[in-house]
Amino acid sequence: MRFYVPTDIYVEKNCVINHGKELAALGKRALIVTGRYSARANGSLDDVIAVLDGEGIPYEIFDQVEENPSVETIVKAAEMGKAFQGDFVIGIGGGSPLDASKAIALLMANPDKDGSCLYQSLDLPHLPVASIPTTCGTGSEATPVSVLTNYQMQVKKSIPYKIFPALALVDGKYLASAKRSLIVNTAVDALAHLVESYLNTKSNLFNRMASEYGLMLWAKTREILAKETPLTEEDYEHLMFDATVAGMAIAHTATGLPHGMSYDLTYNFGVPHGKACGYFLAAYMEMCSLHKPEEVQKILDFLGMKDLKEFADEIRDLIGTYEIKAADKEKFMAAMQTNQGKLAAAPWDVSPEEVCRIYDLSLITVD
């Protein structure tokens, strides 16, 4: 068994300011990678700039990371970073900027390579990365994963490189300006990480410590997401902490079938990532229960749920349902039956019929 998270993780209020020295120690010239709006709205970018200015570290800002970042965006940002002679990268935002920052750090460290290397299995170095999450789902601050949209391959897919951030600074206050829908979708993504890490062929006692604790935390997340009143500072801190714990869990196993199935909905129809994962989660657990009933029951117990129906009902109440044309569903089902990486992650030998069953239970088919 192995447990390996080399990232120095801090989870606390005013985290960036408190640990500015650690952030500044990563290099002498910083490329800040973020999206167009949220980092400015929630104050995270201002905090980072205050630290860099205070430490006398020059920086440039690349603020064009889109949702589900493309290889083209990574190349564009890396070119900016290389021209600036940046020697470390700071990712600020949700999963998209954090994942993007890892791939950008890889290209910046290898100026003789172009974007084609991102999906080649090469032994390449990368610059140090700092991750500052502002959503409560991806867990990218605690994982080595970078998921990109590759339009040439017509897929949304992880790159093969393992790029752990050197530093993660997690502060719940950055959630305060987020829309309720974003909080719900990303919290469901964190739940998917916990479930997929627990029900996984690579699962062991070490990663299950994180999975089990995260699931117990998600029992309180259920209460937070059900609130009709505004969320509190304590709520935001809880949500961010749970997401980081879920990232630590999935760092050791990678994701499973619900994530694999979600990518087609996101790539082809723009369905938000966490919501797309959530559509498949209950059906995946139902199929698992036929083969690993005791493990599924443990998950339900940790969450404080009595059965799979309660689980499915609650997820549906949070994210709704999704309609898909029969032809699209058939295409996605056929492709998933050949996705050996995701099939191998399931803790039983998944039959083609079971793949189809998960789709049938998860999506509403329309003509």
C-alpha positions as a printed NumPy array, in Angstrom:
array([[  0.   ,   0.   ,   0.   ],
       [  1.077,   3.549,  -0.642],
       [ -0.099,   6.986,   0.432],
       [  1.527,   9.885,  -1.405],
       [  0.436,  13.524,  -1.457],
       [  3.605,  15.651,  -1.784],
       [  1.623,  18.903,  -1.831],
       [  2.037,  21.231,   1.14 ],
       [ -1.634,  21.914,   1.954],
       [ -2.953,  24.665,   4.213],
       [ -6.678,  24.973,   4.948],
       [ -7.524,  28.077,   6.949],
       [ -8.99 ,  31.565,   6.873],
       [ -6.784,  34.178,   5.156],
       [ -4.621,  31.314,   3.955],
       [ -2.894,  33.159,   1.107],
       [ -1.814,  36.101,   3.241],
       [ -0.807,  33.854,   6.143],
       [  1.446,  31.747,   3.933],
       [  2.723,  34.369,   1.542],
       [  6.326,  33.483,   2.366],
       [  5.773,  29.878,   1.25 ],
       [  4.121,  31.095,  -1.944],
       [  6.958,  33.511,  -2.694],
       [  9.551,  30.804,  -2.055],
       [  8.426,  28.884,  -5.156],
       [ 10.251,  31.167,  -7.577],
       [ 11.244,  34.638,  -8.681],
       [  8.762,  35.402, -11.498],
       [  5.147,  34.191, -11.37 ],
       [  2.607,  33.458, -14.067],
       [ -0.866,  33.716, -12.547],
       [ -3.419,  31.507, -14.31 ],
       [ -7.114,  32.125, -13.783],
       [-10.474,  32.708, -15.447],
       [-11.898,  36.022, -16.577],
       [-14.079,  37.021, -13.625],
       [-14.391,  34.938, -10.468],
       [-10.877,  35.4  ,  -9.047],
       [-11.372,  39.152,  -9.18 ],
       [-14.879,  38.971,  -7.736],
       [-14.04 ,  36.754,  -4.763],
       [-10.844,  38.532,  -3.723],
       [ -8.444,  35.648,  -4.306],
       [ -6.538,  37.432,  -7.07 ],
       [ -6.163,  40.547,  -4.917],
       [ -4.74 ,  38.436,  -2.086],
       [ -2.186,  36.803,  -4.386],
       [ -1.152,  40.137,  -5.903],
       [ -0.753,  41.627,  -2.417],
       [  1.618,  38.814,  -1.47 ],
       [  3.657,  39.043,  -4.676],
       [  3.896,  42.83 ,  -4.468],
       [  4.913,  42.592,  -0.829],
       [  7.633,  40.095,  -1.65 ],
       [  8.852,  42.031,  -4.689],
       [  8.023,  39.226,  -7.137],
       [  7.117,  40.272, -10.706],
       [  4.06 ,  38.578, -12.198],
       [  1.895,  38.41 , -15.267],
       [ -1.742,  37.371, -15.342],
       [ -3.247,  34.985, -17.879],
       [ -6.99 ,  35.307, -17.278],
       [ -8.404,  33.548, -20.324],
       [ -8.928,  30.024, -18.981],
       [-12.333,  28.826, -20.11 ],
       [-14.493,  26.149, -18.523],
       [-13.028,  22.782, -19.577],
       [ -9.763,  24.349, -20.789],
       [ -8.511,  23.469, -24.235],
       [ -5.052,  22.455, -25.368],
       [ -4.996,  25.665, -27.429],
       [ -5.499,  27.741, -24.282],
       [ -2.675,  25.889, -22.53 ],
       [ -0.31 ,  26.617, -25.425],
       [ -1.287,  30.298, -25.482],
       [ -0.722,  30.707, -21.746],
       [  2.573,  28.828, -21.85 ],
       [  3.82 ,  31.131, -24.599],
       [  3.011,  34.124, -22.415],
       [  4.766,  32.522, -19.476],
       [  7.878,  31.689, -21.464],
       [  8.083,  35.202, -22.923],
       [  7.821,  36.586, -19.391],
       [ 10.477,  34.113, -18.221],
       [  8.241,  32.903, -15.428],
       [  9.681,  30.219, -13.19 ],
       [  6.546,  29.192, -11.278],
       [  2.805,  29.115, -11.881],
       [ -0.064,  30.09 ,  -9.587],
       [ -3.473,  28.648, -10.469],
       [ -6.507,  30.434,  -9.007],
       [-10.096,  29.274,  -9.447],
       [-12.102,  26.12 ,  -9.932],
       [-10.941,  22.921, -11.523],
       [-10.398,  24.505, -14.925],
       [ -7.707,  27.054, -13.945],
       [ -6.099,  24.633, -11.482],
       [ -5.882,  21.832, -14.035],
       [ -4.732,  24.283, -16.699],
       [ -1.964,  25.654, -14.483],
       [ -0.387,  22.196, -14.21 ],
       [ -0.286,  21.669, -17.978],
       [  0.997,  25.23 , -18.5  ],
       [  3.8  ,  24.591, -15.993],
       [  4.75 ,  21.514, -18.01 ],
       [  4.966,  23.377, -21.326],
       [  6.798,  26.325, -19.801],
       [  9.502,  23.99 , -18.46 ],
       [  9.958,  22.405, -21.887],
       [ 10.289,  25.261, -24.398],
       [ 11.314,  22.886, -27.189],
       [  7.925,  21.111, -26.99 ],
       [  4.566,  22.111, -28.398],
       [  1.02 ,  21.198, -27.423],
       [  1.263,  17.756, -29.017],
       [  3.432,  16.565, -26.116],
       [  0.575,  16.982, -23.646],
       [ -0.927,  13.633, -24.652],
       [  2.373,  11.812, -25.07 ],
       [  3.842,   9.759, -22.224],
       [  7.227,  11.439, -21.957],
       [  9.546,  11.999, -19.015],
       [  9.279,  15.777, -18.782],
       [  9.909,  18.191, -15.907],
       [  7.505,  20.936, -14.87 ],
       [  7.738,  24.245, -13.033],
       [  6.483,  24.525,  -9.438],
       [  2.725,  25.081,  -9.181],
       [  0.682,  26.718,  -6.432],
       [ -3.049,  25.985,  -6.364],
       [ -5.651,  28.283,  -4.806],
       [ -9.136,  26.749,  -5.194],
       [-12.232,  28.938,  -5.224],
       [-14.847,  26.2  ,  -5.749],
       [-15.698,  23.226,  -3.553],
       [-15.454,  20.239,  -5.855],
       [-12.466,  19.59 ,  -8.03 ],
       [ -9.882,  18.749,  -5.38 ],
       [ -7.26 ,  19.552,  -8.032],
       [ -5.169,  21.256,  -5.359],
       [ -4.461,  17.801,  -3.88 ],
       [ -4.189,  15.703,  -7.039],
       [ -1.648,  15.301,  -9.865],
       [ -4.397,  15.353, -12.501],
       [ -4.916,  17.818, -15.335],
       [ -8.044,  17.288, -17.447],
       [ -8.094,  19.156, -20.754],
       [-10.364,  19.439, -23.771],
       [ -8.611,  18.188, -26.884],
       [-10.573,  19.325, -29.92 ],
       [ -8.29 ,  17.469, -32.302],
       [ -9.038,  14.176, -30.529],
       [-12.63 ,  15.35 , -29.811],
       [-12.389,  14.343, -26.16 ],
       [-12.153,  15.717, -22.67 ],
       [ -9.374,  13.69 , -21.104],
       [ -6.622,  13.681, -18.486],
       [ -3.078,  14.204, -19.676],
       [ -0.734,  11.327, -18.702],
       [  1.601,  13.463, -16.555],
       [  1.384,  13.474, -12.769],
       [  1.814,  17.07 , -11.638],
       [  1.155,  17.61 ,  -7.938],
       [  1.066,  21.248,  -6.851],
       [  3.961,  22.197,  -4.605],
       [  1.627,  24.311,  -2.465],
       [ -2.144,  24.467,  -1.948],
       [ -3.817,  27.347,  -0.114],
       [ -7.465,  26.612,   0.681],
       [ -9.712,  29.352,   2.084],
       [-13.472,  29.008,   2.358],
       [-14.057,  32.754,   2.095],
       [-13.564,  32.598,  -1.677],
       [-16.839,  30.67 ,  -1.991],
       [-18.893,  33.562,  -0.655],
       [-19.419,  35.173,  -4.069],
       [-20.177,  31.891,  -5.891],
       [-23.637,  31.161,  -7.245],
       [-25.621,  28.549,  -5.373],
       [-25.777,  26.363,  -8.504],
       [-21.977,  26.358,  -8.761],
       [-21.635,  25.343,  -5.117],
       [-24.118,  22.497,  -5.603],
       [-22.524,  21.214,  -8.797],
       [-19.001,  21.275,  -7.418],
       [-20.048,  19.679,  -4.124],
       [-21.6  ,  16.828,  -6.114],
       [-18.283,  16.484,  -7.94 ],
       [-16.562,  16.088,  -4.56 ],
       [-19.084,  13.386,  -3.643],
       [-18.325,  11.593,  -6.899],
       [-14.621,  11.668,  -6.037],
       [-15.314,  10.115,  -2.654],
       [-17.558,   7.384,  -4.028],
       [-15.363,   6.573,  -7.024],
       [-12.264,   6.438,  -4.849],
       [-13.936,   4.092,  -2.358],
       [-15.433,   1.789,  -5.019],
       [-12.248,   1.319,  -6.993],
       [ -9.841,  -1.505,  -7.814],
       [ -6.947,   0.676,  -6.618],
       [ -8.604,   1.427,  -3.303],
       [ -6.679,   0.544,  -0.143],
       [ -6.747,   1.351,   3.557],
       [ -4.814,   4.587,   3.093],
       [ -6.979,   6.257,   0.467],
       [-10.096,   4.957,   2.206],
       [ -9.142,   6.907,   5.292],
       [ -9.648,  10.02 ,   3.184],
       [-12.728,   8.622,   1.417],
       [-14.465,   7.623,   4.637],
       [-13.707,  10.894,   6.401],
       [-14.809,  12.86 ,   3.35 ],
       [-18.084,  10.923,   3.163],
       [-18.754,  11.67 ,   6.83 ],
       [-18.077,  15.327,   6.094],
       [-20.468,  15.121,   3.151],
       [-23.206,  14.08 ,   5.574],
       [-23.012,  17.66 ,   6.849],
       [-22.662,  18.95 ,   3.281],
       [-26.125,  17.459,   2.663],
       [-27.524,  19.751,   5.351],
       [-25.679,  22.776,   3.979],
       [-26.939,  22.237,   0.423],
       [-30.506,  21.831,   1.706],
       [-30.481,  25.214,   3.454],
       [-32.942,  27.847,   2.332],
       [-31.083,  30.533,   4.266],
       [-27.776,  32.108,   3.15 ],
       [-24.71 ,  30.019,   3.808],
       [-22.368,  30.994,   6.611],
       [-18.606,  31.416,   6.79 ],
       [-18.477,  28.076,   8.599],
       [-20.452,  26.451,   5.769],
       [-18.006,  27.723,   3.154],
       [-15.034,  26.471,   5.166],
       [-16.64 ,  23.046,   5.527],
       [-17.382,  22.732,   1.814],
       [-13.838,  23.651,   0.799],
       [-12.281,  21.311,   3.342],
       [-14.434,  18.391,   2.174],
       [-13.438,  19.027,  -1.438],
       [ -9.749,  18.944,  -0.53 ],
       [-10.181,  15.704,   1.415],
       [-11.975,  14.235,  -1.607],
       [ -9.068,  15.309,  -3.796],
       [ -6.651,  13.513,  -1.487],
       [ -8.762,  10.366,  -1.838],
       [ -8.974,  10.428,  -5.629],
       [ -5.275,  11.245,  -5.985],
       [ -4.501,   7.606,  -5.195],
       [ -7.049,   5.829,  -7.35 ],
       [ -8.065,   8.165, -10.192],
       [-11.727,   8.473, -11.1  ],
       [-14.072,   5.732, -12.258],
       [-17.04 ,   5.178, -14.523],
       [-19.226,   8.149, -13.494],
       [-16.436,  10.548, -14.421],
       [-15.685,   8.673, -17.63 ],
       [-19.342,   8.801, -18.631],
       [-19.644,  12.466, -17.71 ],
       [-17.045,  13.7  , -20.186],
       [-19.263,  13.093, -23.233],
       [-22.039,  15.229, -21.742],
       [-19.6  ,  18.01 , -20.944],
       [-17.683,  17.918, -24.226],
       [-20.687,  17.586, -26.529],
       [-23.421,  19.481, -24.67 ],
       [-21.648,  21.771, -22.205],
       [-23.113,  20.139, -19.104],
       [-21.217,  21.395, -16.01 ],
       [-18.693,  18.816, -14.896],
       [-19.979,  18.101, -11.386],
       [-23.564,  17.861, -12.542],
       [-22.583,  15.499, -15.375],
       [-20.79 ,  13.204, -12.915],
       [-23.752,  13.319, -10.561],
       [-26.182,  12.05 , -13.19 ],
       [-24.368,   8.679, -13.245],
       [-23.519,   8.326,  -9.582],
       [-26.629,   6.609,  -8.211],
       [-26.801,   4.077, -11.049],
       [-23.114,   3.285, -10.65 ],
       [-23.665,   2.589,  -6.965],
       [-26.682,   0.438,  -7.803],
       [-24.589,  -1.707, -10.148],
       [-21.828,  -1.875,  -7.528],
       [-24.337,  -3.048,  -4.941],
       [-24.93 ,  -6.204,  -6.981],
       [-21.256,  -7.111,  -6.602],
       [-20.019,  -5.229,  -3.529],
       [-23.138,  -4.752,  -1.365],
       [-21.27 ,  -4.323,   1.912],
       [-19.075,  -1.546,   0.496],
       [-22.044,   0.34 ,  -0.95 ],
       [-23.839,   0.053,   2.374],
       [-20.823,   1.513,   4.155],
       [-20.956,   4.546,   1.876],
       [-24.637,   5.015,   2.662],
       [-23.918,   4.669,   6.378],
       [-21.171,   7.282,   6.247],
       [-23.548,   9.646,   4.446],
       [-26.357,   8.983,   6.919],
       [-28.667,   7.575,   4.242],
       [-30.851,   4.519,   4.673],
       [-30.781,   3.129,   1.135],
       [-29.92 ,   3.754,  -2.507],
       [-33.347,   5.211,  -3.223],
       [-32.721,   7.99 ,  -0.73 ],
       [-29.308,   8.577,  -2.323],
       [-30.76 ,   8.732,  -5.846],
       [-33.662,  10.965,  -4.793],
       [-31.373,  13.415,  -3.039],
       [-28.971,  13.712,  -5.961],
       [-31.9  ,  14.221,  -8.336],
       [-33.297,  16.946,  -6.068],
       [-29.925,  18.706,  -6.175],
       [-29.098,  18.534,  -9.894],
       [-32.289,  17.468, -11.659],
       [-32.403,  15.059, -14.6  ],
       [-30.957,  15.082, -18.106],
       [-32.596,  14.238, -21.429],
       [-30.574,  12.784, -24.262],
       [-31.366,  11.603, -27.775],
       [-31.307,   7.853, -28.243],
       [-28.683,   8.045, -30.993],
       [-26.323,  10.048, -28.788],
       [-26.773,   7.688, -25.877],
       [-26.076,   4.664, -28.058],
       [-22.886,   6.29 , -29.336],
       [-21.657,   7.128, -25.851],
       [-22.515,   3.673, -24.518],
       [-20.579,   2.004, -27.311],
       [-17.524,   4.16 , -26.677],
       [-17.603,   3.536, -22.938],
       [-17.613,  -0.218, -23.501],
       [-14.117,   0.169, -24.977],
       [-12.782,   2.572, -22.322],
       [-10.533,   0.063, -20.599],
       [ -9.075,   2.582, -18.167],
       [-12.416,   3.513, -16.609],
       [-13.822,  -0.028, -16.816],
       [-10.748,  -1.362, -15.018],
       [-11.316,   1.071, -12.139],
       [-14.65 ,  -0.543, -11.227],
       [-14.35 ,  -3.155,  -8.446],
       [-15.942,  -5.88 , -10.576],
       [-15.802,  -7.04 , -14.19 ],
       [-18.295,  -4.693, -15.812],
       [-20.297,  -6.296, -18.594],
       [-21.494,  -4.385, -21.688],
       [-25.031,  -4.905, -20.439],
       [-24.179,  -3.222, -17.138],
       [-22.658,  -0.24 , -18.944],
       [-25.92 ,   0.153, -20.855],
       [-27.918,  -0.263, -17.676],
       [-26.056,   2.593, -15.984],
       [-26.857,   4.878, -18.938],
       [-30.492,   3.788, -18.991],
       [-30.91 ,   4.462, -15.269],
       [-29.059,   7.77 , -15.391],
       [-30.428,   9.601, -18.432],
       [-33.907,  10.189, -19.858],
       [-34.003,   9.058, -23.489],
       [-35.965,  11.173, -25.958],
       [-36.543,  10.795, -29.695]])
